[in-house]
Amino acid sequence: MPNWKELLEEVKAAGSTHDVVRRKYLQQLYEATGRNVILYYSGWLQKGDLQRQGIGGFSISDADKNGFMTAIHGMDRTKGLDLILHTPGGDAAATESLVGYLRSMFDTNIRAIVPQIAMSAGTMIARACREILMGKHSSLGPIDPQIGGLAAHGVIEEFTNAQKEVASNHALGILWHPIIAKYSPTLIGECQKAIKWAETMVTESLVTGMFKDEANPAAAAERVLNELGSQALTFSHARHISIDKAQTLGLKITALESDQKLQELVLTVHHACVQTLTETPALKIIENHMGVAFVPSLHTVTVGR
């Protein structure tokens, strides 16, 4: 029988009621698919007031690598990975590094599952997987790079328009001056580099992953990139891309509705995560089907089972 210390450690490992319920259904999902499961959930929708106050921790960052290392340790990686994504996106460099790490662990045997929203860099992660599972209620997002809250494509477009109009009519320089003056001298170059970086990163991940068995993987990747990587076509970085739209772009999408049992399990896990993020101090959850979790909260980071 356990002593006081051992019993206390067991109680702590069990976690809160939210943890117990969430882990129960994560385990059921694993048993149904036979594939490793890691969920990556951000509480940006539930704690938007904190985000507006300047409290961070909701977006994809380099700190997430620690969570994934914790979750992957001890897994039988031959079973592949189902990655459940719910995120507003985040840092491009951290995203590139995270995709590289996941590929080094599971090669391309990774499926992205999007129960509700995986925007921006979250879409980049999803497209680096071999396929994406979405429902009628799910959304991806544009992948045009943002710099300091500004759309890189938009900055270049505005600057180009100013050049053309002033060249044709110098008097318009008076109107354009206060608009262009808000940009730093190096911003245009930074935007161009950010666009090139995003294009290279997304193309490489698609060509070596989702489209690697296509007759012309580069052409398939270019089509996706031209549509989702250009603000001229998506109009807004916040635009939601439905399953139907994602399929028309040629992305390898599987409808959750095609497997009722799987859909119910995924949505139950989703609801359990949303309840956890709504009713606890958790800002983000990175957790596997074995109950190993990395949970940044308002005051601390909880690691363990």
C-alpha positions in Angstrom: 0.0 0.0 0.0 1.3 3.5 -0.7 2.6 5.7 2.1 1.5 9.4 2.6 4.1 10.8 0.2 3.3 8.2 -2.5 -0.4 8.7 -2.1 0.0 12.5 -2.4 2.0 12.1 -5.6 -0.7 9.8 -7.0 -3.4 12.4 -6.2 -1.3 15.1 -7.9 -0.7 12.9 -10.9 -4.4 12.3 -11.3 -4.9 16.0 -11.8 -8.2 17.9 -11.6 -11.6 16.6 -12.6 -11.1 18.3 -15.9 -7.8 16.4 -16.4 -9.4 13.1 -15.5 -12.2 13.5 -18.0 -10.1 14.9 -20.8 -7.5 12.1 -20.5 -10.2 9.4 -20.4 -11.4 10.5 -23.9 -7.9 11.0 -25.2 -7.2 7.4 -24.3 -10.4 6.2 -26.0 -9.3 8.1 -29.2 -6.0 6.3 -29.1 -7.7 2.9 -28.6 -10.0 3.6 -31.6 -7.2 4.6 -34.0 -4.2 2.8 -32.7 -2.2 5.9 -33.4 -0.3 8.2 -30.9 -2.3 11.3 -30.1 -1.1 14.7 -29.0 -3.4 17.6 -28.5 -2.2 21.2 -28.9 -4.8 23.6 -27.6 -4.6 27.3 -27.0 -7.1 29.2 -24.8 -7.0 32.4 -26.9 -10.8 32.3 -27.5 -11.6 31.6 -23.8 -9.2 34.1 -22.4 -9.3 36.9 -24.9 -9.6 39.5 -22.2 -6.2 38.4 -20.8 -4.7 38.6 -24.3 -6.0 42.1 -24.7 -4.3 43.0 -21.4 -1.0 41.9 -22.9 -0.7 38.5 -21.3 1.0 36.1 -23.7 1.3 32.4 -24.0 -1.5 31.7 -26.4 0.4 31.7 -29.7 2.9 29.1 -31.1 6.3 29.8 -29.7 9.7 28.1 -29.0 8.5 27.3 -25.5 6.1 24.8 -27.0 9.0 22.6 -28.0 9.4 21.6 -24.4 5.8 20.5 -24.3 6.1 18.3 -27.4 9.4 16.8 -26.2 7.6 15.9 -22.9 4.6 14.4 -24.7 6.7 12.4 -27.3 9.1 10.9 -24.8 8.5 7.2 -24.4 6.1 6.9 -27.4 6.2 4.0 -29.8 6.8 6.3 -32.8 6.1 3.5 -35.3 2.4 4.1 -34.6 2.6 7.6 -36.2 1.0 10.7 -34.7 -2.5 12.3 -34.8 -2.0 15.9 -33.9 -5.1 17.7 -32.7 -4.7 21.4 -33.4 -6.6 24.4 -32.0 -4.5 27.6 -32.3 -4.5 31.2 -33.6 -1.0 30.7 -35.1 2.2 32.3 -33.9 5.9 32.7 -34.6 7.1 31.5 -38.0 10.6 30.5 -36.8 9.0 28.5 -33.9 6.6 26.9 -36.3 9.4 25.9 -38.7 11.4 24.4 -35.9 8.4 22.5 -34.4 7.5 21.0 -37.8 11.1 19.9 -38.3 11.1 18.3 -34.8 7.8 16.4 -35.4 9.1 15.2 -38.8 12.3 14.0 -37.2 10.2 12.0 -34.7 7.5 10.6 -37.0 8.7 11.3 -40.5 5.6 12.1 -42.6 3.3 9.7 -40.7 1.5 12.6 -39.1 -2.2 13.5 -39.4 -3.5 16.9 -38.4 -7.0 16.9 -36.8 -8.7 20.3 -36.7 -11.9 20.1 -34.6 -12.5 23.9 -34.9 -9.7 26.4 -35.8 -6.1 26.2 -36.8 -5.2 29.6 -38.2 -2.1 31.1 -39.8 1.0 29.1 -38.5 -1.5 26.5 -37.3 -2.5 26.0 -40.9 1.2 25.7 -41.8 1.7 22.9 -39.3 -1.5 21.2 -40.6 -0.2 21.4 -44.2 3.1 19.8 -43.2 1.2 16.6 -42.3 0.3 13.9 -44.7 -3.4 14.7 -44.4 -5.8 16.9 -42.5 -9.0 15.8 -40.8 -11.7 18.5 -40.7 -15.4 18.7 -40.2 -18.0 21.1 -41.6 -17.4 23.2 -38.4 -13.6 23.3 -38.9 -11.5 26.2 -40.3 -8.0 26.7 -41.6 -6.6 30.2 -42.4 -4.5 32.2 -44.8 -0.7 31.9 -44.3 0.4 35.3 -45.6 3.1 36.5 -43.2 2.5 39.3 -40.6 5.1 41.7 -39.3 4.3 43.7 -36.2 0.6 43.2 -36.9 0.9 44.3 -40.5 0.3 42.1 -43.5 3.6 41.8 -45.4 1.8 41.6 -48.7 -0.4 44.6 -47.8 2.6 46.8 -46.9 4.3 46.0 -50.2 1.1 46.5 -52.2 0.5 49.9 -50.6 4.1 51.0 -51.1 3.9 49.9 -54.8 0.7 51.8 -55.3 2.2 54.9 -53.8 5.2 54.6 -56.2 3.0 54.3 -59.3 0.7 57.1 -58.4 3.4 59.6 -57.4 5.4 58.7 -60.5 2.3 59.5 -62.7 1.3 62.6 -60.6 3.9 64.2 -58.3 1.2 66.2 -56.6 -0.1 63.0 -55.0 3.1 62.8 -53.0 1.4 65.2 -50.5 -1.4 62.6 -49.9 0.9 59.6 -49.8 3.6 61.0 -47.6 1.8 60.6 -44.2 0.8 57.1 -45.1 4.3 55.9 -46.2 5.9 57.8 -43.3 4.4 55.3 -40.8 6.7 52.6 -42.2 10.3 52.2 -41.0 13.0 52.4 -43.7 13.7 48.7 -43.6 10.1 47.4 -43.4 9.8 46.8 -47.2 12.8 44.6 -47.2 11.7 42.7 -44.1 8.3 42.1 -45.7 9.9 40.7 -48.9 12.1 38.4 -46.8 9.2 37.2 -44.7 7.1 36.4 -47.8 10.0 34.5 -49.4 10.6 32.6 -46.1 7.0 31.6 -45.8 6.8 30.5 -49.4 9.9 28.4 -49.1 8.8 26.8 -45.8 5.3 25.9 -47.0 6.4 24.7 -50.4 9.1 22.4 -48.9 6.7 20.9 -46.4 4.0 20.2 -49.0 6.4 18.8 -51.6 8.1 16.5 -49.1 4.9 15.6 -47.2 1.3 15.9 -48.4 2.1 16.1 -52.1 5.1 13.8 -52.2 3.2 11.1 -54.2 1.7 13.6 -56.7 2.9 13.5 -60.3 3.9 17.1 -60.0 4.2 18.0 -56.3 5.7 21.4 -56.9 2.8 22.5 -59.0 0.3 21.2 -56.4 2.1 23.2 -53.7 2.2 26.3 -55.8 -1.5 26.2 -56.3 -2.1 26.1 -52.5 0.5 28.8 -51.9 -0.9 31.2 -54.5 -4.4 30.9 -53.0 -3.7 31.0 -49.2 -0.4 32.9 -49.3 -1.7 36.0 -51.0 -3.8 38.6 -49.2 -5.0 39.8 -52.6 -7.1 36.6 -52.8 -7.9 35.9 -49.2 -8.5 39.7 -48.4 -7.9 39.2 -44.7 -5.5 37.2 -42.5 -8.5 36.3 -40.3 -10.5 34.8 -43.1 -11.7 31.3 -42.3 -11.1 28.5 -44.9 -13.8 25.8 -44.8 -13.3 22.1 -45.6 -14.9 22.6 -49.0 -12.5 25.4 -49.9 -9.5 23.5 -48.6 -10.5 20.5 -50.7 -10.9 22.6 -53.9 -7.3 23.8 -53.4 -6.1 20.2 -53.6 -5.2 19.7 -49.9 -5.6 16.1 -48.8 -8.6 16.5 -46.5 -10.6 13.8 -44.9 -14.0 14.7 -43.6 -14.6 13.8 -39.9 -18.2 13.1 -40.9 -17.1 10.1 -42.9 -16.4 8.2 -39.7 -19.1 8.9 -37.1 -17.3 7.2 -34.2 -14.1 9.1 -34.9 -15.9 12.4 -35.2 -17.7 11.8 -31.8 -14.4 11.0 -30.1 -12.6 14.0 -31.6 -15.4 16.4 -30.7 -15.6 15.0 -27.1 -11.9 15.6 -26.7 -12.4 19.1 -28.2 -15.2 19.9 -25.8 -13.2 18.6 -22.8 -10.3 20.9 -23.8 -12.5 23.9 -24.2 -14.1 23.3 -20.8 -10.6 23.0 -19.2 -9.4 26.3 -20.8 -12.7 28.0 -19.8 -12.8 26.9 -16.2 -9.2 26.7 -15.2 -6.1 29.0 -15.3 -4.7 27.0 -18.2 -3.5 29.1 -21.1 -2.5 26.2 -23.3 -2.6 22.4 -23.2 0.0 20.0 -24.8 -0.9 16.5 -23.8 -0.7 12.9 -25.1 -3.0 9.9 -24.8 -0.9 8.5 -21.9 -1.9 11.5 -19.7 1.5 13.2 -20.0 0.9 16.9 -20.2 2.6 20.3 -20.4 0.2 23.0 -19.3 1.3 26.7 -19.1 -1.1 28.6 -16.9 -1.5 32.1 -15.5 1.0 31.4 -12.8 3.1 28.4 -13.6 3.7 25.5 -15.9 2.4 22.0 -14.9 4.4 19.1 -16.3 3.5 15.5 -15.6 0.7 12.9 -15.5 
